[in-house]
Amino acid sequence: MQIEEKKAKDLFQDRIFTLSNFLSIFRVLLLPFFFYSTYDYAKDPSNLKAFFASIGYALVAVFTDYLDGLFARLLHQETTLGRYLDPVCDKLVTLGGLSVVTLHFAFPSWILIVYFIREVLGVWLGGFLYLKRGLQGRPNWWGKFGVGIVAVSVIWYMSLPYFHQFGAPYPFLLHPVISAYVLLFVLTAGVIAYVVRYWNIVLHPEAIELDPENKKQAKKYQKI
């Protein structure tokens, strides 16, 4: 493939102030409120107001993650900046959520570290593809599934003191570590999928021929 390098400022040549970009930023701005209410709840598990506030913030973040992509398509506001902003905001929110449940509710810290390394590598790969290859990578289903599993895991771990206080409807709900290991599996599968998808693009671009009519190729990356 012919290499066409880009500059970071090129991202801002598209529309910046779109509804979908606002929703992406909005869920990051929810983090301080989530941190505060979760701290209050962890300090006093009988504080159900703080507990339900934290659950609400988490659900709003998940809902806006769905809405930003939907509105971008419906309002024809899909931009290169938006396609990078959305996953970066996802990474900030998911890392924030996992950090909180690691600190307060005994989520496995080593899985948080693995998740952090994976997200840093994801940002590096996205930046490399854009700046050095003139391409934009497409998200895969493992990444989307991983965001959902993080949300489930955060809410599940936060709910553990509630279950201990009021009882769990099902015994397995007392073992949120199940979600942590499901997340680890999804992370591993996602890393493998990305390595398979982008190995040649990163290391052997001369061996790649870009065909705009190739639908299979278009699912992996697109020319910018």
N, C-alpha and C positions, 0 to 999 in steps of 0.2 A: 504494500500500500504506500501511497505517497504521504509522507509525514507533513502535516501542517500545524505548526505550533501556534498556540493561542496565548493571549495575555489575560490576566485576571480582570482587568478593566473591561474586557470585551463582554463579560457577563452582564454588565449594567447598560448595555446598548438596547436591550429589550425593555419592555415595560417593567417597572419596579413596583408601583403602587397598585397591586391587584388584590382582590378579595382573598384569593387563595394564599398569596404571600402573607397577608395580614393574619389569616388563621394559623399559618405556620408559626409566625412570631408570637401570636397570642398564647399558644400552648406552652411556649418557653416562659412567657411572663407569668404563667400560673405557678411555676415552680416555687417561688418564695412563699406563696400562700399555702402550697402543699407542704413545704418544709415546716412551716410554723404550726399548722394544725396537727400534723403528724407528731411533732415534738410534744405538743400539749397532750395528745392522746397516749403517746408512749410513756410520758411522765405519770399520767393518771388514766389507766384503762377504763375506769368507770365514766370518763368524760365522753359520752356517746356523741355529743354534739361535734366534738373535734374529730371523732372517728368517722362519722358520716360526711363531714366536710371534706376530709381527706379522700374518702371514696368518691365523693362528687367531683373533686378536682381531677382525679385519675380518669373517671369516666368522660368528663368533658374533654380531656386531652385526647383520649381515644376517638371520641366522636369528631373532634375537629380534624384529626388526622384523616378520617374518612371524607369529611366535607371539603377539605382543601383540594383534593384531587377531583372530586365530583364537580365543584364549582369551576375549577380550571377548564374542565372539558365542556361543561354546559355553557359557560360564558366565553368560551374560546380565548381563555387567558393563559394558555400553556406557554411558558417561556423557558429558556435555558436556565435563567437564574432560579426560577421556581422549581425546576426539576432538581437543582442542587440544594436549594434552601430547605425543601421538605425533608429529605433524609438527614440533613445536618441537624435540623430541629428535632427530628425523631431521636437522633443519637443523644442530644443533650437531655431530652426529657426522660428517655429510658435509663440513661446513666444516673440521672438525678433520682429517679424512683428506686432503682436498685441500690443506690448508695444509702438511701434512707432506710430501707428494710434491712440492709446489712448492718447499719449502725444501731438500729433500735429493735429489730425483730429476728436477728440471727440468721439472715440469709447467708449462705456460704460465701465468705469473702474471696476465696480462690476462684469461684465462678465469676464473681464481679470483676476480678482482675483479668480473667480470660475474655470476658465480654468487652472490657475497656480496650484491651490490646486489639481485639478484632475490629472494634469501631475505629480506632486510630488507623489501622491498616486500610479500612474501607475508605476513610477520608483521603488518605494518601493515594490510593488507587484511583479514586474519582478525580482528584487533582491532577495526577499524572496523565490519565487518559485525556483530560481536557487540554492541559497545557502543552504536553509533549506529543500527543497523537491527534489532537483536533477531533476527538470523539467524545460522545457522552454515553456512559454505560447505562444499561437498563437494569432496574431492580429485578431480582428473581423472587420466586414465591417463598424461598427459605427466609429471605430478609423480611418480607411482609409477615410471615407466620411468626418470626422471632419477635417482632414488635408486639403482636397479640399475646404471645406467651409471657413476655415481660409484664404486660398489663395484668394478666391473670395472676402471675407470681407475686407482684407487688400487692395486689388486693388480697390475695390469699394469705400472705405473711402478715399483713396488717390486721387481718381478721382473726388471727390465732388467739390473741388475748380475749377477744369477744367470745370466741368459741369456748375458751376455758372458763369464762365467767358465766355464760348463759347456756352452754352446751352446744354441741355440733349435731346437726341432723343426721350426718353420716360419719362413721368413725374415720374414714380416710381423710376428712377435712382437717383432722388434727396433725396431718403430715404434709405440710406445704412443700417440704423438700422434694416431693415428687415433681412439682413444677420446675424446680431449679435444675433437676437432671434432664427433664424434657427440654428445657432451654439450652442446656449444654449440648444435647444431641442436635438440636436445630442449628446451633452455632457451628458445630463441626461440619454438618452437612452443607451449610451455606458457604463455609470457607472452601470446601472441596469443590463445590459448584463454581465458585468464582475463579479458583485456580484453573479449572478445566476451561472455563469460558475465556479468560483473558491472558493465559500464559503466552500464547504466540503474539498477541497484540503488544504485550509489554516487551518481550524478549526477542521476537522474530517478526517484526512488522512487515519486513520485505516478503514474507511468505503469505501475506494476507492480500486477497483481492476483494475490494469493496464493490458490491453490486447493489445499487439502490432498489432493484426489483426483487432481490432475495429476501423473502419474508422471514425466513428462519434467521438470517443474519440480522435483520432489523429488530428482532426480539432481543438481541444481545447488546447492540450498540448502534448509535446513529452518527452520521457525519454532521459536524456543526459548521 
